[in-house]
Amino acid sequence: MSPRPRLLAGALLALALVAGCTSPDRPRVQPDDVVLPTPLASFDPVVGATLASLDAALAAIGERLEVPPGPYRPSEPASLLQVPRVVRRAALADAGDGFVIVYEAADAGQAADLAADLSAYLASGFGQTNYAADTQFAVSTLARTVIFTTWSAHSSDDPERARAVFEALGSVGQPVAVAK
């Protein structure tokens, strides 16, 4: 085979591979044309009650929730991309620690479905690669909200304190198991 047909065959093979990787049937994690919701500035009483429960759990260990100084968006499945949410953070030394996200579902059934989606995503290979290898996850539901927080000993400036915050936040609501 002369160099010209081999070059053409190679180019066609590369084109076929690229076309296969961008199949319209393959789901995208975050479409380019979708505007992501910002955290809720005001929220309904159900979300407020969940935040109060989280705050009480932290107060029991001498910690408190605060509004984070900047934006925070965890790695999450497509089903949660457009779900309204409130982001809070425990006042820890490491700016990357202590985040908790409260997703607002339409009803308790949808909250359970969203929590199951989040749990399955976090257990997946793709979901795991977006966090440090030692990251622990807590997913739970309370009324029609989904609560999500993480903790990583190797990523924390004060691992003992961060673990206590993680455990307190993870104790709120009905836990949903996350397989690692």
Backbone as CSV, one residue per row, in Angstrom:
resi,resn,N_x,N_y,N_z,CA_x,CA_y,CA_z,C_x,C_y,C_z
1,MET,0.851,-1.170,0.000,0.000,0.000,0.000,0.897,1.233,0.000
2,SER,0.613,2.151,-0.895,1.422,3.367,-0.984,1.081,4.305,0.183
3,PRO,1.939,5.270,0.467,1.712,6.161,1.612,0.413,6.950,1.536
4,ARG,-0.016,7.336,0.340,-1.218,8.158,0.209,-2.481,7.401,0.657
5,PRO,-2.743,6.163,0.175,-3.927,5.445,0.661,-3.850,5.133,2.159
6,ARG,-2.641,4.865,2.699,-2.508,4.600,4.133,-2.862,5.851,4.930
7,LEU,-2.445,7.002,4.457,-2.760,8.261,5.119,-4.266,8.508,5.108
8,LEU,-4.890,8.247,3.965,-6.340,8.405,3.842,-7.061,7.420,4.751
9,ALA,-6.615,6.180,4.796,-7.233,5.168,5.659,-7.081,5.564,7.128
10,GLY,-5.912,6.082,7.500,-5.690,6.529,8.878,-6.582,7.693,9.243
11,ALA,-6.744,8.617,8.333,-7.603,9.775,8.586,-9.060,9.348,8.739
12,LEU,-9.508,8.420,7.903,-10.884,7.925,8.007,-11.102,7.175,9.321
13,LEU,-10.111,6.392,9.750,-10.213,5.681,11.018,-10.299,6.675,12.176
14,ALA,-9.458,7.705,12.172,-9.487,8.721,13.218,-10.830,9.445,13.239
15,LEU,-11.361,9.760,12.077,-12.660,10.420,11.982,-13.758,9.529,12.542
16,ALA,-13.710,8.245,12.240,-14.704,7.294,12.755,-14.622,7.194,14.272
17,LEU,-13.405,7.190,14.824,-13.244,7.129,16.276,-13.796,8.379,16.945
18,VAL,-13.493,9.536,16.381,-14.003,10.786,16.939,-15.520,10.828,16.844
19,ALA,-16.060,10.413,15.748,-17.518,10.399,15.580,-18.161,9.455,16.590
20,GLY,-17.517,8.335,16.857,-18.048,7.389,17.839,-18.020,7.947,19.245
21,CYS,-17.040,8.782,19.552,-16.924,9.365,20.889,-17.913,10.494,21.115
22,THR,-18.436,11.067,20.064,-19.370,12.185,20.204,-20.761,11.810,19.704
23,SER,-21.135,10.582,19.944,-22.438,10.096,19.506,-23.558,10.904,20.150
24,PRO,-24.614,11.233,19.395,-25.734,11.967,19.993,-26.477,11.114,21.023
25,ASP,-26.272,9.783,21.010,-26.935,8.914,21.975,-26.200,8.883,23.312
26,ARG,-24.969,9.364,23.324,-24.170,9.348,24.540,-24.551,10.558,25.390
27,PRO,-24.954,10.340,26.654,-25.365,11.476,27.483,-24.178,12.351,27.845
28,ARG,-24.431,13.640,27.907,-23.407,14.592,28.317,-23.648,14.949,29.765
29,VAL,-22.597,15.113,30.514,-22.724,15.447,31.929,-23.284,16.844,32.101
30,GLN,-22.786,17.783,31.314,-23.222,19.163,31.458,-23.300,19.806,30.084
31,PRO,-24.490,19.853,29.500,-24.621,20.469,28.177,-24.153,21.923,28.208
32,ASP,-23.547,22.359,27.114,-23.027,23.715,27.035,-24.123,24.779,27.034
33,ASP,-25.314,24.417,26.594,-26.372,25.414,26.445,-27.324,25.481,27.635
34,VAL,-27.017,24.782,28.720,-27.888,24.784,29.890,-27.316,25.727,30.935
35,VAL,-28.108,26.663,31.370,-27.686,27.579,32.424,-27.903,26.877,33.754
36,LEU,-26.830,26.761,34.521,-26.923,26.077,35.804,-27.543,26.996,36.840
37,PRO,-28.342,26.429,37.746,-28.977,27.273,38.762,-27.942,27.776,39.760
38,THR,-28.163,28.963,40.245,-27.315,29.475,41.311,-27.938,29.033,42.628
39,PRO,-27.153,29.019,43.693,-27.744,28.646,44.977,-28.894,29.587,45.329
40,LEU,-29.882,29.040,45.983,-31.055,29.823,46.366,-30.691,30.866,47.415
41,ALA,-31.092,32.099,47.200,-30.878,33.157,48.183,-31.992,33.123,49.224
42,SER,-33.190,32.792,48.765,-34.312,32.617,49.681,-34.913,31.254,49.390
43,PHE,-35.506,30.658,50.386,-35.993,29.290,50.222,-37.243,29.090,51.055
44,ASP,-37.935,27.988,50.751,-39.194,27.725,51.446,-38.943,27.128,52.834
45,PRO,-39.991,27.011,53.642,-39.839,26.524,55.017,-39.259,25.108,55.126
46,VAL,-39.487,24.250,54.146,-38.942,22.889,54.211,-37.415,22.927,54.138
47,VAL,-36.873,23.726,53.230,-35.419,23.871,53.127,-34.894,24.558,54.384
48,GLY,-35.616,25.567,54.860,-35.223,26.244,56.096,-35.170,25.291,57.277
49,ALA,-36.127,24.375,57.365,-36.144,23.386,58.446,-34.944,22.437,58.331
50,THR,-34.588,22.055,57.106,-33.412,21.192,56.912,-32.149,21.926,57.342
51,LEU,-32.027,23.199,56.951,-30.859,23.986,57.363,-30.807,24.144,58.882
52,ALA,-31.957,24.323,59.509,-32.004,24.446,60.968,-31.550,23.144,61.626
53,SER,-31.943,22.003,61.052,-31.510,20.704,61.580,-30.001,20.526,61.441
54,LEU,-29.457,20.944,60.301,-28.010,20.857,60.086,-27.270,21.776,61.058
55,ASP,-27.796,22.985,61.234,-27.192,23.940,62.155,-27.210,23.408,63.588
56,ALA,-28.325,22.790,63.983,-28.427,22.217,65.336,-27.433,21.072,65.518
57,ALA,-27.270,20.238,64.498,-26.311,19.125,64.582,-24.892,19.665,64.758
58,LEU,-24.563,20.742,64.061,-23.231,21.332,64.205,-23.084,22.050,65.546
59,ALA,-24.124,22.720,66.000,-24.063,23.426,67.283,-23.775,22.449,68.422
60,ALA,-24.274,21.224,68.298,-24.056,20.206,69.321,-22.573,19.849,69.479
61,ILE,-21.758,20.114,68.461,-20.317,19.848,68.549,-19.510,21.150,68.558
62,GLY,-20.195,22.280,68.771,-19.519,23.566,68.878,-19.150,24.211,67.555
63,GLU,-19.821,23.816,66.481,-19.549,24.385,65.157,-20.786,25.119,64.664
64,ARG,-20.644,25.813,63.533,-21.793,26.524,62.965,-21.720,26.523,61.443
65,LEU,-22.872,26.730,60.821,-22.953,26.857,59.365,-22.835,28.320,58.986
66,GLU,-22.264,28.552,57.813,-22.172,29.907,57.294,-22.395,29.883,55.788
67,VAL,-22.653,31.042,55.237,-22.754,31.174,53.784,-21.317,31.191,53.260
68,PRO,-20.991,30.324,52.308,-19.608,30.299,51.820,-19.239,31.610,51.128
69,PRO,-17.964,31.992,51.198,-17.545,33.264,50.607,-17.544,33.261,49.079
70,GLY,-17.493,32.096,48.475,-17.468,32.008,47.010,-18.345,30.876,46.533
71,PRO,-18.438,30.713,45.223,-19.289,29.649,44.682,-18.708,28.264,44.963
72,TYR,-19.584,27.291,45.054,-19.176,25.898,45.235,-20.150,25.024,44.465
73,ARG,-19.614,24.124,43.686,-20.439,23.199,42.907,-19.790,21.828,42.983
74,PRO,-20.440,20.859,43.626,-19.847,19.524,43.696,-20.020,18.784,42.367
75,SER,-19.272,17.743,42.204,-19.495,16.851,41.072,-20.805,16.123,41.358
76,GLU,-21.694,16.097,40.383,-23.033,15.542,40.612,-23.582,14.954,39.322
77,PRO,-24.576,14.075,39.442,-25.161,13.483,38.236,-26.044,14.488,37.496
78,ALA,-26.336,14.171,36.253,-27.152,15.051,35.409,-28.520,15.342,36.030
79,SER,-29.077,14.380,36.764,-30.407,14.573,37.346,-30.439,15.708,38.373
80,LEU,-29.287,16.100,38.905,-29.242,17.164,39.910,-28.784,18.513,39.364
81,LEU,-28.409,18.562,38.096,-27.863,19.801,37.545,-28.809,20.985,37.652
82,GLN,-30.089,20.767,37.459,-31.044,21.873,37.466,-31.890,21.949,38.740
83,VAL,-31.572,21.134,39.729,-32.352,21.118,40.967,-31.947,22.316,41.833
84,PRO,-32.926,23.078,42.329,-32.603,24.197,43.218,-31.839,23.690,44.444
85,ARG,-30.911,24.495,44.916,-30.074,24.073,46.022,-29.667,25.246,46.890
86,VAL,-29.298,24.932,48.124,-28.713,25.900,49.040,-27.351,25.333,49.427
87,VAL,-26.325,26.161,49.356,-24.976,25.739,49.719,-24.582,26.451,51.005
88,ARG,-24.117,25.663,51.974,-23.602,26.212,53.226,-22.262,25.542,53.507
89,ARG,-21.560,26.095,54.477,-20.252,25.562,54.825,-20.040,25.715,56.322
90,ALA,-19.465,24.681,56.922,-19.068,24.795,58.320,-17.833,25.675,58.376
91,ALA,-17.702,26.445,59.425,-16.595,27.386,59.557,-15.319,26.646,59.957
92,LEU,-14.662,26.011,58.986,-13.420,25.279,59.222,-12.234,26.057,58.673
93,ALA,-11.045,25.708,59.138,-9.829,26.416,58.720,-9.562,26.249,57.227
94,ASP,-9.738,25.046,56.714,-9.475,24.777,55.298,-10.685,25.203,54.489
95,ALA,-10.480,26.106,53.552,-11.588,26.647,52.752,-12.295,25.581,51.917
96,GLY,-11.680,24.424,51.699,-12.298,23.366,50.907,-13.109,22.382,51.726
97,ASP,-13.117,22.527,53.039,-13.815,21.592,53.937,-15.181,22.104,54.358
98,GLY,-16.035,21.165,54.752,-17.268,21.497,55.437,-18.452,21.920,54.596
99,PHE,-18.375,21.745,53.280,-19.507,22.132,52.438,-20.650,21.142,52.598
100,VAL,-21.856,21.671,52.596,-23.065,20.851,52.596,-24.022,21.476,51.592
101,ILE,-24.604,20.634,50.758,-25.553,21.090,49.748,-26.906,20.504,50.104
102,VAL,-27.917,21.357,50.111,-29.290,20.925,50.345,-30.042,21.149,49.034
103,TYR,-30.433,20.046,48.396,-31.193,20.104,47.151,-32.671,20.103,47.499
104,GLU,-33.444,20.912,46.804,-34.884,21.023,47.050,-35.658,20.273,45.966
105,ALA,-36.269,19.162,46.352,-37.073,18.359,45.426,-38.538,18.793,45.514
106,ALA,-39.322,18.357,44.554,-40.748,18.704,44.525,-41.525,17.990,45.631
107,ASP,-41.108,16.769,45.973,-41.781,15.993,47.015,-40.801,14.952,47.561
108,ALA,-41.216,14.232,48.596,-40.335,13.249,49.238,-39.947,12.116,48.286
109,GLY,-40.852,11.725,47.409,-40.546,10.672,46.432,-39.444,11.092,45.478
110,GLN,-39.531,12.329,44.976,-38.484,12.815,44.087,-37.169,12.965,44.852
111,ALA,-37.234,13.385,46.104,-36.011,13.502,46.912,-35.342,12.139,47.043
112,ALA,-36.113,11.103,47.282,-35.553,9.751,47.389,-34.917,9.318,46.067
113,ASP,-35.576,9.624,44.955,-35.025,9.284,43.632,-33.724,10.043,43.356
114,LEU,-33.700,11.332,43.681,-32.494,12.138,43.467,-31.346,11.655,44.350
115,ALA,-31.657,11.302,45.604,-30.625,10.786,46.510,-30.067,9.464,45.986
116,ALA,-30.932,8.622,45.444,-30.477,7.349,44.868,-29.589,7.602,43.648
117,ASP,-29.963,8.562,42.809,-29.131,8.925,41.652,-27.761,9.429,42.109
118,LEU,-27.753,10.299,43.116,-26.501,10.843,43.630,-25.624,9.731,44.205
119,SER,-26.235,8.843,44.965,-25.498,7.723,45.542,-24.886,6.832,44.465
120,ALA,-25.669,6.509,43.443,-25.165,5.669,42.350,-24.044,6.375,41.598
121,TYR,-24.183,7.678,41.385,-23.149,8.451,40.700,-21.847,8.438,41.507
122,LEU,-21.955,8.666,42.816,-20.767,8.696,43.665,-20.097,7.328,43.753
123,ALA,-20.869,6.268,43.593,-20.319,4.913,43.625,-19.701,4.514,42.292
124,SER,-20.001,5.257,41.236,-19.496,4.912,39.911,-18.029,5.309,39.772
125,GLY,-17.379,4.707,38.823,-15.987,5.041,38.555,-15.817,6.502,38.224
126,PHE,-16.715,7.048,37.388,-16.618,8.458,37.022,-16.832,9.344,38.238
127,GLY,-17.828,9.042,39.026,-18.101,9.840,40.213,-16.939,9.831,41.189
128,GLN,-16.260,8.704,41.329,-15.125,8.590,42.241,-13.932,9.425,41.782
129,THR,-13.739,9.549,40.473,-12.552,10.254,39.976,-12.606,11.756,40.221
130,ASN,-13.751,12.277,40.574,-13.881,13.717,40.790,-13.586,14.141,42.229
131,TYR,-13.194,13.183,43.054,-12.899,13.461,44.456,-11.590,12.778,44.832
132,ALA,-10.959,13.238,45.918,-9.748,12.593,46.416,-10.056,11.135,46.743
133,ALA,-9.041,10.282,46.649,-9.240,8.835,46.831,-9.813,8.481,48.196
134,ASP,-9.507,9.257,49.232,-9.995,8.925,50.577,-11.304,9.630,50.940
135,THR,-11.933,10.280,49.998,-13.155,11.040,50.287,-14.280,10.123,50.760
136,GLN,-14.928,10.554,51.813,-16.121,9.890,52.330,-17.318,10.747,51.943
137,PHE,-18.447,10.091,51.665,-19.653,10.792,51.221,-20.786,10.537,52.197
138,ALA,-21.602,11.559,52.414,-22.835,11.404,53.185,-23.973,11.969,52.345
139,VAL,-24.944,11.109,52.062,-26.144,11.500,51.324,-27.321,11.103,52.200
140,SER,-28.264,12.003,52.364,-29.468,11.678,53.139,-30.644,12.486,52.618
141,THR,-31.819,12.088,53.041,-33.037,12.829,52.698,-33.717,13.264,53.994
142,LEU,-34.349,14.409,53.930,-35.140,14.911,55.046,-36.321,15.644,54.423
143,ALA,-37.516,15.141,54.692,-38.729,15.664,54.054,-38.533,15.591,52.535
144,ARG,-38.554,16.727,51.861,-38.368,16.710,50.406,-37.038,17.347,49.992
145,THR,-36.039,17.184,50.869,-34.701,17.685,50.563,-33.704,16.534,50.517
146,VAL,-32.622,16.758,49.771,-31.490,15.834,49.718,-30.300,16.588,50.292
147,ILE,-29.595,15.951,51.221,-28.447,16.563,51.881,-27.193,15.827,51.406
148,PHE,-26.171,16.585,51.010,-24.934,15.989,50.516,-23.728,16.705,51.094
149,THR,-22.808,15.931,51.664,-21.559,16.480,52.171,-20.447,15.455,51.986
150,THR,-19.215,15.921,52.023,-18.055,15.048,51.842,-17.001,15.365,52.896
151,TRP,-16.029,14.446,53.010,-14.906,14.652,53.903,-13.712,13.864,53.394
152,SER,-12.535,14.481,53.433,-11.290,13.830,53.039,-10.218,14.168,54.051
153,ALA,-9.693,13.172,54.742,-8.659,13.402,55.751,-7.402,14.004,55.140
154,HIS,-7.025,13.531,53.959,-5.794,14.008,53.335,-5.923,15.412,52.746
155,SER,-7.131,15.876,52.573,-7.343,17.209,51.997,-7.653,18.259,53.055
156,SER,-7.656,17.860,54.309,-8.085,18.762,55.377,-6.905,19.290,56.185
157,ASP,-6.994,20.556,56.586,-5.989,21.142,57.466,-6.152,20.657,58.909
158,ASP,-7.368,20.287,59.283,-7.659,19.803,60.636,-8.579,18.582,60.511
159,PRO,-7.995,17.411,60.199,-8.813,16.225,59.907,-9.782,15.811,61.011
160,GLU,-9.375,15.917,62.264,-10.278,15.507,63.348,-11.513,16.395,63.422
161,ARG,-11.289,17.679,63.330,-12.412,18.626,63.377,-13.305,18.452,62.144
162,ALA,-12.682,18.315,60.962,-13.456,18.140,59.729,-14.263,16.844,59.766
163,ARG,-13.696,15.786,60.340,-14.435,14.519,60.449,-15.646,14.681,61.375
164,ALA,-15.463,15.399,62.481,-16.577,15.632,63.406,-17.703,16.400,62.706
165,VAL,-17.326,17.400,61.905,-18.331,18.163,61.144,-19.032,17.248,60.151
166,PHE,-18.274,16.444,59.426,-18.839,15.498,58.447,-19.831,14.560,59.132
167,GLU,-19.436,13.994,60.257,-20.320,13.059,60.963,-21.582,13.747,61.478
168,ALA,-21.444,14.977,61.970,-22.619,15.715,62.448,-23.574,16.014,61.296
169,LEU,-23.031,16.500,60.171,-23.882,16.797,59.013,-24.508,15.520,58.459
170,GLY,-23.746,14.442,58.442,-24.243,13.165,57.925,-25.280,12.504,58.814
171,SER,-25.408,12.975,60.056,-26.381,12.383,60.982,-27.793,12.927,60.792
172,VAL,-27.933,13.957,59.975,-29.238,14.602,59.774,-29.990,13.896,58.649
173,GLY,-31.241,13.539,58.905,-32.083,12.932,57.873,-31.942,11.418,57.802
174,GLN,-32.560,10.866,56.776,-32.534,9.423,56.535,-31.350,9.126,55.615
175,PRO,-30.332,8.399,56.112,-29.138,8.160,55.293,-29.425,7.290,54.066
176,VAL,-28.692,7.572,52.999,-28.723,6.775,51.779,-27.311,6.241,51.596
177,ALA,-27.167,4.930,51.539,-25.836,4.320,51.454,-25.140,4.693,50.150
178,VAL,-23.844,4.953,50.263,-23.001,5.222,49.093,-21.890,4.174,49.120
179,ALA,-21.899,3.286,48.138,-20.853,2.263,48.034,-19.598,2.882,47.459
180,LYS,-18.474,2.539,48.020,-17.197,3.050,47.504,-16.439,1.957,46.846
